[in-house]
């Protein structure tokens, strides 16, 4: 192969590392290259303790509309030397089903001390921490935090991501001033750009004008 064709080959390979998505969906990393990602359900670092069914790659997928709104958020944060970090975005229905099955296995408490130390696993459904349908499967809901680009560390939000407990509630009062300010920053900048928050989880946001309000998708993350 002549060397002059190598850059074109590398570009072709890079583009084709991404699968063909359904109409209306995009890869967030392609649209917002500066965004940070830590897809927890592609790893063992989550409340189950192992990779979740349907997550085959560390890629972030959202609807075009949600990604466009997110791009505005990232642009505003970069001016402050901050960045978004996404933990989860589009979630296939098969992953939601997997969580539902896991929640009924009361003997599997591998990550209890880390993620739900004060809640009996049998109450996860009743307390709405686990559900049989998730807004994530509609493609315009995501879980995220803010990273300080100077230190490359997540801002202290007062509780870890995916912690099942009252500490994760948006209005939980028993936090330091710094933690309260960090939560306030995340809330304000997301709401300002067209998202709404789930009150029990400071990290969870849904686009107000989501395009697929009643459709729950099941294509895999890859």
C-alpha positions in Angstrom: 0.0 0.0 0.0 1.3 3.4 -0.9 2.0 5.6 2.2 0.0 8.5 0.9 -3.2 6.6 1.2 -2.6 5.7 4.9 -4.3 8.8 6.4 -7.5 8.1 4.4 -7.5 4.5 5.5 -7.1 5.5 9.1 -10.0 8.0 8.8 -12.2 5.3 7.2 -11.4 2.8 10.0 -12.1 5.5 12.7 -15.5 6.4 11.2 -16.5 2.8 10.9 -15.7 2.0 14.5 -19.2 3.3 15.2 -22.3 1.2 14.3 -25.2 2.5 12.2 -27.7 4.0 14.6 -31.5 4.2 14.2 -32.8 7.4 12.7 -32.7 10.3 15.2 -29.8 9.0 17.3 -26.1 10.1 17.3 -22.9 9.2 19.0 -22.2 12.0 21.5 -18.4 11.7 21.3 -18.6 12.4 17.6 -20.7 15.6 18.1 -19.0 16.8 21.3 -15.3 15.5 21.2 -14.4 17.4 24.4 -16.9 15.6 26.6 -15.7 13.0 29.1 -17.3 9.6 29.4 -17.2 6.8 32.0 -19.9 4.4 30.9 -20.3 2.6 34.2 -22.6 -0.2 32.9 -19.9 -1.2 30.4 -17.7 -2.0 33.4 -17.8 -3.7 36.7 -17.9 -0.4 38.5 -21.7 -0.2 39.1 -24.3 -1.3 41.6 -24.5 -4.8 40.1 -20.7 -5.4 40.1 -20.4 -6.6 36.5 -21.0 -5.4 32.9 -24.6 -5.0 32.0 -26.4 -6.8 29.2 -26.7 -4.6 26.1 -23.6 -2.5 26.8 -20.9 -3.6 24.3 -18.7 -0.5 24.0 -17.8 2.6 25.9 -19.8 4.9 23.7 -22.5 7.4 24.5 -25.6 7.5 22.4 -28.4 10.1 22.6 -31.1 11.6 20.4 -29.9 14.4 18.1 -32.0 16.9 20.1 -30.6 15.9 23.5 -27.0 16.0 22.0 -27.6 19.5 20.6 -28.7 20.8 24.0 -25.8 19.0 25.7 -23.4 20.7 23.3 -24.6 24.1 24.6 -24.0 23.0 28.2 -20.5 21.7 27.4 -19.6 25.0 25.6 -20.6 27.0 28.7 -18.7 24.8 31.1 -15.5 24.8 29.0 -15.4 28.6 29.5 -15.1 27.9 33.3 -12.4 25.2 32.7 -15.0 22.5 33.5 -16.4 19.6 31.5 -19.3 17.3 31.6 -18.7 13.6 32.3 -21.4 11.1 31.2 -22.0 8.0 33.2 -25.0 6.7 31.2 -27.2 7.9 28.4 -29.3 5.8 26.0 -30.0 2.5 27.8 -31.5 -0.5 25.9 -34.6 -2.1 27.3 -32.8 -5.3 27.7 -30.5 -3.6 30.3 -33.6 -2.3 32.1 -35.0 -5.8 32.1 -31.6 -7.1 33.5 -31.8 -4.6 36.4 -35.3 -5.7 37.2 -34.3 -9.4 37.3 -31.3 -8.5 39.4 -33.4 -6.6 41.9 -35.6 -9.7 42.6 -32.5 -11.8 43.5 -32.3 -10.9 47.1 -29.2 -13.1 47.6 -27.1 -11.0 45.2 -25.9 -8.2 47.4 -22.3 -7.9 46.1 -22.3 -4.1 46.0 -24.7 -3.4 48.9 -22.2 -1.6 51.2 -21.1 0.7 48.4 -24.4 1.5 46.7 -27.3 0.8 49.0 -26.0 0.2 52.6 -29.1 1.5 54.3 -31.8 0.0 52.0 -33.0 -3.6 51.9 -32.8 -4.8 48.3 -36.4 -5.8 48.4 -37.4 -2.2 48.6 -35.5 -0.9 45.6 -38.7 -1.1 43.4 -40.9 0.5 46.0 -38.5 3.4 46.5 -38.3 3.9 42.7 -34.5 3.2 42.4 -35.2 0.3 40.0 -38.0 0.4 37.5 -39.3 -1.9 34.7 -39.3 1.1 32.3 -36.7 3.8 32.1 -36.6 7.2 30.4 -33.0 6.3 29.4 -34.5 3.9 26.8 -36.3 6.8 25.1 -32.9 8.2 24.2 -33.0 11.7 25.7 -32.2 10.9 29.4 -28.7 10.8 30.8 -26.7 10.6 34.0 -23.7 12.9 34.4 -21.5 15.1 36.6 -19.0 17.9 36.2 -15.2 17.5 36.1 -12.6 20.2 37.0 -10.3 20.3 34.0 -7.5 21.7 36.2 -7.4 18.6 38.5 -9.3 16.2 36.2 -11.4 15.2 39.2 -15.2 15.1 39.6 -16.7 17.9 41.5 -17.8 16.8 45.0 -21.6 16.4 44.8 -22.1 14.9 48.3 -22.9 11.4 47.2 -21.5 9.0 44.6 -23.2 8.4 41.3 -25.9 5.7 41.5 -26.0 5.8 45.3 -29.4 4.5 46.5 -30.3 6.7 49.4 -31.7 10.1 50.5 -28.2 11.7 50.2 -28.6 11.5 46.4 -31.8 13.6 46.4 -31.4 17.0 44.8 -32.7 18.9 47.8 -30.9 16.8 50.5 -29.9 19.5 53.0 -27.1 17.9 55.0 -24.2 18.8 52.7 -21.3 21.2 52.8 -21.5 24.6 51.2 -19.1 23.4 48.5 -21.3 20.3 47.7 -24.5 22.4 47.7 -22.9 24.9 45.3 -21.6 22.1 43.0 -25.1 20.6 42.8 -26.6 24.0 42.2 -24.2 24.6 39.3 -25.1 21.3 37.6 -28.9 21.9 38.2 -28.8 25.4 36.9 -26.8 24.8 33.7 -28.8 21.8 32.7 -32.2 23.4 33.4 -31.1 26.5 31.6 -30.4 24.5 28.5 -33.7 22.6 28.3 -33.3 19.6 30.7 -35.3 18.6 33.8 -34.0 16.7 36.8 -35.3 13.6 38.6 -35.5 14.8 42.2 -34.2 11.6 43.8 -30.9 11.6 41.7 -28.8 14.7 41.4 -27.1 13.2 38.3 -30.3 12.3 36.3 -31.6 14.6 33.6 -34.2 14.4 30.7 -34.6 16.7 27.8 -37.9 18.6 28.1 -38.8 18.3 24.5 -37.7 14.7 24.0 -38.6 13.4 20.5 -39.5 9.8 21.5 -41.9 10.3 24.5 -43.5 6.9 24.3 -41.0 4.7 22.5 -38.6 2.5 24.4 -35.7 1.3 22.2 -33.8 -1.9 22.6 -30.8 -1.6 20.2 -27.5 -2.4 21.9 -24.8 0.2 22.8 -22.0 -0.5 20.5 
